[in-house]
Amino acid sequence: MLNARKALFPLLAATFALKLLLAAFVPLSGDEAYFLIWGLRPDFGFYDHPPMVGWLLWLMLRVSDAEWVLRLPVVLFTSFIGYGLYRLLRDWDEEKAALIALIYLLSPMNWLGFIITTDAGLIFFSFLTVWLLARALQSGKTKHFVWAGVAFGLACLSKYFAALLGLALIAYWVATPKARAQSRNFWWLFAAALPFIALNVYWNYGHCWANVMFNVFNRHENAGFGLHKPLLYGLLHLYLMTPLALWWLIKRRADLGGVLKDERFRLLVFVVALPMAVFALLSLVKVIGLHWLLSFYPFVFALLAYWLSRDQLVRLLRFMRYYAGAHLVVFAVILLMPMAAWQATPYARGAVLMLKTTELLEQVESYSNRFVLASDGYSMAAILSYAAGSNVLVFGEASSHARHDDIVTDFRALNGKNILVLLKQPPVFDRYGPYFKSIEFSELTLHGAKFYLVLGQGFNYASYRDQVLRRVKEKYYAVPAYLPMKSCYFCERYFPNETCWPQSKL
């Protein structure tokens, strides 16, 4: 018979070791390399998000720039949640608590928890907030509410989805007599979070409201109704919860609401139901990313302890072993594929970029003394920057995402210089020709993958400012008039003779 309690720490150690192994051998993705740029230049905020992931990477860079070291906080955070689920549920039912922890540890959410994302801090500090609040509700001690507020503040410094956690906590407070009896302590919780929230607001006030603009306005430019979007949202739950658990919950859907009557689980219901309902509404017009759900999914696992019987949890645990095994097989196949196998796929250039970055840089090394290296998108630029140990700039308008290069690169300083733009797609003359005295195109092939070079001589900053940077200003830095602004790095750098005061945005 399974002894879940005895199996907990061995599995915790085994999955921790597995994640460290993956962290050491899986190359950094474009997003991970992009966040590393934040860690190289720490600040109180960054273009896309509040500063937490940049701070964590800055801390790790004091130790080493090896992949497994940079990813260590994520590995620790996700493993801690496995143990935290056990502690959260232990006083209610220790056996079920251990089973839930084991199920989580075998889930993709845990063992894929070595990849650096802005969600890593959000997941950890959101979990810590709820865990500490559950303890605070039991003890009634103000200091426990204050610590929960600190954890919530750190979640707010990780990502804006922390706002959904805050709304869920407020809804729980208002709708629960036990919580209303602790109203004074709830005020202390939110008061403790305010300094962290204020720090992010102040940084934005002096930096074009950059990550507010991105999260509230710019990233939603492609939103629109589509029937496939809620279907994709449902598939995300099918994947994360597993088909077996979801089937059992559907079968007993009429009884699921009974969990609200149990005070020990009521808080968990609110921090799951409200965010998931918001995502369900958004899924009508926007594709919901898998990572959007992750900071709330540990509490879904916790609720399974109430909704499923011990026998069902044991069966789910057995299923999860095969579920995890299948994922690991796929992962191993991808990592062990020879470069020749990628050549016949649409991912050949991406595979070379991630797996053979040093070789790719060697191919353009002969230009390094005469040209400034650039790419046309953040992902390629960030991966090349990590491998080269120096900044590779983003040339062109790019997109609304990952525009931190607007802060890092000053195109005024490049006037008259030569720029080499390395591309994965054939270049279009109109995107480059008007901004150089002369230009030529070239190609290189590495491991069967073709890359393209734009060799621009004599960069014309004035033309680039008037045609490219002005479009960027109008599209991504049109700050609403109701947001007071101390300064804007982009406007003041490139358009000093024009007002940088907020413009109306309807």
N, C-alpha and C positions, 0 to 999 in steps of 0.2 A: 504494500500500500504506500502511496506517495506521502512523504513527510515534507510538506511544502516549506515549513519553517527551516528544516535542516538544509534544504536545497537552495535557500535564498542566497546566502553569502557565497557559496561556490559558483552559482550562476552569475551573481553580480561581478565576481572577480573574472570569470571567463569572458563575459561580454565586454567588460572593461578592457581586457587584454586584446580581444578581437578588434575593438574600435581603435586602440592604439596602433595595432598592426595596419589596419586600413588607413589610419591617419598618416602613417609613415610611407606607404607605398602608392596611395592614390594621388596623382598630381593635383595641384591647386586648380580649381575652376576659375573662370574669368571673374565671377562675383567675389570669390575669396581673395584673389589677387587685388581686386579693386578695393576691398575693405582694408587690405594690408597698406595701401597708400594712405588711408586715414591714420593707421597706427604709426606710420613713419612721420607724420606731421600732426601730432595730437592737438585737439582743440576742444572747445566746449560744444561743438556741433559740427555737422557736415551737411553737404548739399542734400542728400537723400533722407537722412534720418538723424535722430539724436545721437549722442556720442558713444554709447556704451561699447559697441563692438570695436570702435577705434581705440578706446581706452584699454580694453582687454588685449588687443594686439600690440599696443605700445608696451604693455607690461611684459608680454611674452617675448617681444623683440629685445628686451633687456637681457634675456637668457640666451636666445638663439633664433635664427630665422629658418630653422628646419621645420618642415611641414608638421611633423608630429608635435613639436613644441607649440607652434602657433595654434594648433587645433586642440591642445590640451584642455583649455577651459570648457570647450563644448563637450568633450568626452566626460569631464568631471560633472558638468551640469546634468547631462542626461542620465548618467549613472546615479547621481544623487537622487533624482526624482524616483527611481525604482525603489530605493531605500525609503524615501519620503512617503511614498504611497503606503508602504507597510506600516510606518509609524502613524500615518494619518488614520488608518483604519484599525489598528491593532487593538485598541481598547473596546471596539465594537465586536469584532470577531477575528481573533488572531489567525486562525487557519485560513479564512477567506482573505484576510489582509495579505498573507504570504502568497496565496495563489494569484491575487491581482498583481502583486509585485513581480512574480515570475512571468506572468502573461505580458506585462509591460516590457520586461527585460528582453523577451524574445520577439517583441514587435519591431517592425522596421523603424518606428519612431525612435527607438532606443539605439539599435545597433547601426543605424545610419546617422546617429547623433555624433558624428565626428566632423561634419562639414560646417565650416564657418559661415554663419548667417547672422543678420541683424536679429533674427528670431531667437537665437541662442540665449541671449540675456533676458529677452522677454519671457520665454518659456520658464526659465529658472526663477526669475524674480516674481513672476505671476504665481507660480506654484508656491514659492516661499510666502507670498502675501496671504494666500488662502490658508496655508498650513498654520501660520502664525495667528491669523484671525480666528481660526477654529480653536486654537489654544486660548486665545484671549477671551473668547465667548465662554469657555469653560471656567477660566479663572476669574474673570471680571476685573483683572488688574489693568490699570491704565497703561503701565509700561509695556504690556504685551500688545496693546492696540497701537502704541507709538511705534514699536518695532515692525508691526505689520504695515504701518504707514510708510516707514522708511523703505521697506521692501517694495511697496507699491510705487514710491517715488523713483526707485531704481528701475522698475519696469517701465515707467514713463520716460526715463532716459535711454531706454532701449529701442522702443518703437511705438508708433501712435496707436496701435491696436490695444495698448494698455488702457485707452479711453473706454473700450468696451468692458474691460474688467472693472473699471471705476463705476460705470453705469450699472453693472450687475451688482456690485456691492451696495450702491445706493438703493437699488430696487429691493434687495434683500432686507436692508435696514428699514425701509418704509413698510414693507409687506409682512414683517415678522415681529410679533409682539416681544419676543425675547430680545431681539436686536434693538427695538425701540426703547426697551428698558435700559439699554446701554448707550443711549443717544449721546450723552456727554463724551463717552469714550470714542464713539465713531467720529465726533468732531475732532478729537485728538488725532485719530488715524489720518484724516484728510489734511489736518494742519501739518502733520509730520511730512507728508508728501509734497506740500506746497513749495518748499525751497528748491526741490529738484525740478519741479515743473517750471518754476520761475527762471531757473538757470537756462532752460531750453528756450523759453520765451525771450529772454534778454539777448541770447545769442542771435536768434532770428531777427530781433529788432535792429541789430547792427549788421546783419548780413542778408539784406534783400528779402527777408522772410523765406529763405531758400527752401528749407525742408517742409515748411507749412505750405508754400506754393506747390511743391512737388506732390505732397500727400493729399492736399485738398483739391487742387485744381489740375495741375499739368498731367498727372499720370492717368487721368480719366478721359483723355481726349478721344479715345476710341470706344468709349462706352456706348451701348445701344442694345435694344431688345433682341434676344435670340433664344429660340426654344431649346437649343442645344446647351445653353449655359446652365440652367438649373439641372439638366440631366448630368452634366459633368460634375456639378456640385454633389449630386447624389452618389456618383461613382467614387468621389473622394472619400465619403463616409464608408462606402462599401469596402474600399481598400484599407482604410485606417482601422476600422472596427472589425474587419474580416467578415466575409459572407456568412460564416456560421453564427457569430454573435448577432449580426444584424437580423438574420432569419429568426432567431429565438426572440428577439425584441419585437419584431413585427407580429409574431404569433401571440404575444401577450401584451400587445399595445394598449388594450383597454385597462390594464392594471398598472401601467407605468407611472401614472400620476399619483399613485399611492405613496411614492417616496417623499412627496411634499409634507406628509403628515409626520414623518420621522425627523425630529429636530437635528439629528446628527448628520443628515444628508441634505437638508434643505438648502444650506449655503452652496453645496456643490451643484444642486439643480439650477440655482440662479446663475452661477458662473459658467454653466454650460448652455442653458436654454436661451438666455438673452443674446449672447454673441452669435450662436448658431442661427437664431431667428433673423438677426440682422444680416448675416451672410446669405441666408436663404432669400431674403428680399433683394439684396444686391445681385444675386446670381441671375436675376431676370434680365439685367442689363450689362453685367460684367462677368468675365470668367474669374472664378474664385481660385486662387492659388492654393496648392496643398499646404504651403507654409503658413498661410493665413490661419489655419485651424489648429496649428500645433500647440500654441500656448494654452489652449483650452482643453486639449484632448487628454492630458493626464487625469482630469476630473471625470471624463467619460469612462475611463478605465475604472476609476474609483466607484462610480455609480453601478458598474456591472456587479460589484460585490453585493449590492442590494437587490438588483433585478434578477440575477441568475442564481441558481442553486449551487451547492458545493459540487455536485456531480457534473453540472454543466460547465462549471469553471475548470474542473479537471479535464473534461473533454476538450474544452477550448484551449487549454494549455498544451495538450497533445497535438491538436491541430496546428498550434502556433509553431511547434518544433518543425513541422514540415513546411509551413508557410515561410519561416525564417530561412530554412535550408534552401528552398527554391530561390529565394532572393540572393543568397550567398553564391549559389551555383552561377546564376546570371552575372553577378558581379565578377566572379572569378574568370568566367569566359571572356568578359569584356576586357579585363585587365591583362589576360594572358594572350589575347589575340595578337598575332604578328602584324607588323605594319602593312605587310603585303595584303592581308585580309581586309584592311580598311579601304584599299584603293578602289574597289568596285562599289563602295557605298557613298552616299551623299555627305558622309561625315569625315571623309579622308583629310580635308584641310584642317578641320577641327582637331582630329586625332594627332596630326603632326604638330599642330600648334601647342597642344597640351603635353604630348609625350616626348616631343623632340624639339623643344623650344630652344635649347642651347645650339643645336645644329642649325636651326633656322636663323638665329642671330649670327652665326658664323658665316652664313651665306651672304649677309649684307655688311659684314665687318669691314670690307674694303672701302665702303662708303662713309664709315664712321667719322673720319677726320674732316670730311667735306660737307656732310649733311647732318641735319638734326632729324632723328628718327621719329616717325609718327604713324598712326593708323587712323582709320575712319570710324572706329567704334571703341567704346570703353573696354569691352571684354578682351579684345586682342591687345589693346594698348596696355592694359593692366597685367596680363600674363607676360608680355614682353618686358615690362618694367620690372617685374619680380625677378625674371631670369637675368636681365641686364644689370640690375642693381642701380639703375638710374631711370628718371622719368621718361616715358615714351608718351608724347602728347597726342591728343585727339584732334584731328584736322577735319574741319567741316562742321555742318550744323548738327549732325548726329540726331539724337532723339531726346524725349523728355526725361528719360531714365539716365541715372548715373552721370550727372553732369559735374562731378566734383572737379574735373579738369578745368572748368571755368574759374575755379579758385586757384588752382595750382599753376596754370600756364598763363603767362602774360605775352600776348602776341605782339605787343609793341616792341618787345626786346628782340623779336625775330625779324624785324624789318631788314630786307636786303640779304638775309641769310638763305642758304640752300636747305630744302626740306625733302626728305625721302618718306613717302607715304607707302607703307606696306599694306597690301589688300588681299582679301580672299576672293574678291569678285573683280571682273574686268573693269577698269576705270572708264569713266565718262569724261571727255575732255572739258565740257562746260563746268564741271565741278572743281577743276583744278587750273585749267589754262588761264583764266582771267586774273589769277593771283600770283603769277610769276612772270619774270622777264622772258624765260624760256623753259620749255618743259619737254620731257621725253618719257616714253613708257618702256618698261622692260618686264621680263618674266623670269621666274626661277622655278625649278621643279625639285622637290625633296620627297623621297619615298613615294614617288608616284603622284604626289599632290602638287598642283600648280598654284603658285602665288604670283601676285602682280605688284610691280613697283612703279610708283610715280616719282620721277626725279625732277623736282622743281628747283630752278635756280633763280635767285634774286626775288625773294618773297616780297610782294607788294602789300604791305600792311594796310595802307589807306583803302585800297580796293576791297580787301578782305573784311575790313571793319564795316564799310558802307554796304556791302552785299550780304555777308554771312553773319557777322556779329550783330548787325542791326536786326536781322530776322530773329536771331536768338533772343535779343532783348525784347522784341515785341511778342514773341511766343511764350517765353518762359520766365520773364522778369516783369510782367505787367501786373504789379502788385495792386490789389484793390485799394481804393481811396480811404476806406475805413480802417486800414492798418497803418498806424503811425510808424515812421521809419527813421532811425538814426542815420544809417548809411547803407550804401549798396555797392559792394566791391565791383560788380560788373559795370554798372552805369558810370561810376566815378572813374573807373580805369579807362574805359573806351569812349565815353561820351561826356566829358567833363564840362562842355559848354551847353549841355542840355539839362533840363531839370531831371533829377533822379527822384523827385517826389512821387509818391504812389499815383498811379493812373487808375481810372475807373475800369472795372472788369465785370461785365454783365454775363 
